[in-house]
Amino acid sequence: MKLLVGLGNPGREHENQRHNVGFMAVDRIHDAHGFGPWRQKFRALVSEGRLGGEKVLLLKPQTYMNRSGDAVGEAVRFYKLSPEEVIVFHDELDLAPGRLRVKRGGGHAGHNGLRSIQSHIGADFWRVRIGIGHPGDKARVIGWVLGDFAKGDEAWRGPLLDAVAAEAPRLVAGDMTGFMNAVAARMGAAAPGRRKQPGRKTPQDKAPTGNARKASAPPAKDAEEDGSALSPLEKLVRRFSR
């Protein structure tokens, strides 16, 4: 069994905040894979289901961020899980918006949710770090993480959460690298391509000039012109006829 934890703060006023992107990820997995209804347990909302044949419990602590470990610790002890069977989704200031990384263990880097979980089960659990970017000034961090996502963020947030949900079975199976690569591939496919405007030349259309012309490859000769298709006798005749 695997425990998938989304970090966030309960209450409608926090629903769209950057700090709640962990809740959002777990909600998207819940909806995409037909998990059971949410119910109250372990001072959290929990839902049971399966991902790729593996039994999974989704958990959203209702204790507020800085007490997340209270709920996670109760669930871990009840099901007799090891830290390696716990995967936590959380916001990450040190990653650009839309970027995602998976790691096991490490410090909490000031994240109160991670700090609380570590105090209950140790540091050796998996983290899915979802980038929300940094406001650029340490004094603005609290307002940033507790601020709502901007409308423009939906351009990356929706596709990223969809990709996380679609590839969640890889995560549960322990294929962390495959999960990250598959999410990145889906995000790349979701990015709009550049359309060529009629009447405008792209860099590939422009003729090389100056040094670029010198670097251009000469036109290839066909096999008959360079003699590669001639028989030995024909090559000998050609040699002495020049």
DAWO-V209542 format. One record per residue. N is the residue number from 1. PHI is phi as a letter, one per 30 degrees, with the letter a starting at -180 (999 if undefined). NEAR is the number of other C-alpha atoms within 10 Angstrom. Layout:
N,PHI,NEAR + N,PHI,NEAR
This chain:
1,999,14 + 2,c,22 + 3,c,25 + 4,c,27 + 5,c,27 + 6,c,26 + 7,c,28 + 8,l,28 + 9,c,26 + 10,d,18 + 11,j,9 + 12,d,7 + 13,d,10 + 14,c,15 + 15,e,17 + 16,c,16 + 17,d,18 + 18,e,26 + 19,d,28 + 20,c,25 + 21,d,28 + 22,d,24 + 23,e,23 + 24,d,24 + 25,d,26 + 26,d,24 + 27,d,19 + 28,d,17 + 29,d,23 + 30,e,21 + 31,d,12 + 32,d,13 + 33,c,16 + 34,i,12 + 35,d,18 + 36,d,15 + 37,d,12 + 38,d,15 + 39,b,12 + 40,d,13 + 41,a,16 + 42,h,20 + 43,h,17 + 44,a,24 + 45,c,17 + 46,b,21 + 47,b,20 + 48,c,17 + 49,a,16 + 50,b,18 + 51,b,20 + 52,h,13 + 53,i,10 + 54,c,13 + 55,d,13 + 56,b,19 + 57,c,21 + 58,d,23 + 59,b,29 + 60,b,30 + 61,e,27 + 62,c,21 + 63,c,17 + 64,i,18 + 65,e,21 + 66,d,17 + 67,b,18 + 68,e,28 + 69,d,23 + 70,e,21 + 71,d,23 + 72,d,27 + 73,d,20 + 74,d,17 + 75,d,20 + 76,d,19 + 77,d,12 + 78,d,10 + 79,c,11 + 80,h,11 + 81,c,16 + 82,c,15 + 83,e,20 + 84,d,15 + 85,c,18 + 86,c,22 + 87,b,22 + 88,c,23 + 89,c,24 + 90,a,27 + 91,d,26 + 92,b,25 + 93,d,22 + 94,d,14 + 95,c,16 + 96,d,13 + 97,e,18 + 98,j,20 + 99,d,20 + 100,b,20 + 101,b,16 + 102,c,17 + 103,b,14 + 104,c,17 + 105,i,14 + 106,j,13 + 107,d,12 + 108,c,14 + 109,h,11 + 110,i,8 + 111,d,16 + 112,d,16 + 113,d,24 + 114,d,25 + 115,e,20 + 116,d,21 + 117,d,23 + 118,d,22 + 119,d,12 + 120,c,17 + 121,b,20 + 122,i,16 + 123,c,19 + 124,d,17 + 125,c,20 + 126,d,21 + 127,b,21 + 128,c,24 + 129,c,21 + 130,c,27 + 131,d,21 + 132,b,25 + 133,i,18 + 134,c,17 + 135,d,14 + 136,j,10 + 137,b,8 + 138,e,9 + 139,d,9 + 140,c,11 + 141,d,14 + 142,d,11 + 143,d,11 + 144,d,21 + 145,d,21 + 146,c,16 + 147,c,15 + 148,d,17 + 149,d,19 + 150,d,10 + 151,e,7 + 152,d,8 + 153,d,13 + 154,d,12 + 155,d,12 + 156,c,15 + 157,d,21 + 158,e,14 + 159,e,19 + 160,d,23 + 161,d,22 + 162,d,18 + 163,d,23 + 164,e,25 + 165,d,21 + 166,d,18 + 167,c,19 + 168,e,22 + 169,e,19 + 170,d,18 + 171,d,22 + 172,d,24 + 173,d,14 + 174,j,12 + 175,c,12 + 176,d,19 + 177,d,14 + 178,d,13 + 179,d,23 + 180,d,20 + 181,d,14 + 182,d,17 + 183,d,24 + 184,d,18 + 185,d,12 + 186,d,17 + 187,d,19 + 188,d,12 + 189,d,11 + 190,d,14 + 191,d,11 + 192,d,7 + 193,d,8 + 194,d,6 + 195,c,6 + 196,d,9 + 197,d,8 + 198,e,6 + 199,i,6 + 200,c,9 + 201,d,11 + 202,d,9 + 203,e,8 + 204,d,7 + 205,d,8 + 206,d,9 + 207,d,10 + 208,d,13 + 209,b,10 + 210,h,7 + 211,d,8 + 212,d,9 + 213,d,11 + 214,d,10 + 215,d,10 + 216,d,11 + 217,d,7 + 218,d,8 + 219,d,6 + 220,d,7 + 221,d,9 + 222,d,10 + 223,d,10 + 224,d,9 + 225,d,9 + 226,d,10 + 227,i,14 + 228,d,11 + 229,c,12 + 230,d,14 + 231,d,9 + 232,e,11 + 233,d,9 + 234,d,11 + 235,d,14 + 236,d,11 + 237,d,10 + 238,d,12 + 239,d,9 + 240,d,7 + 241,c,7 + 242,c,5
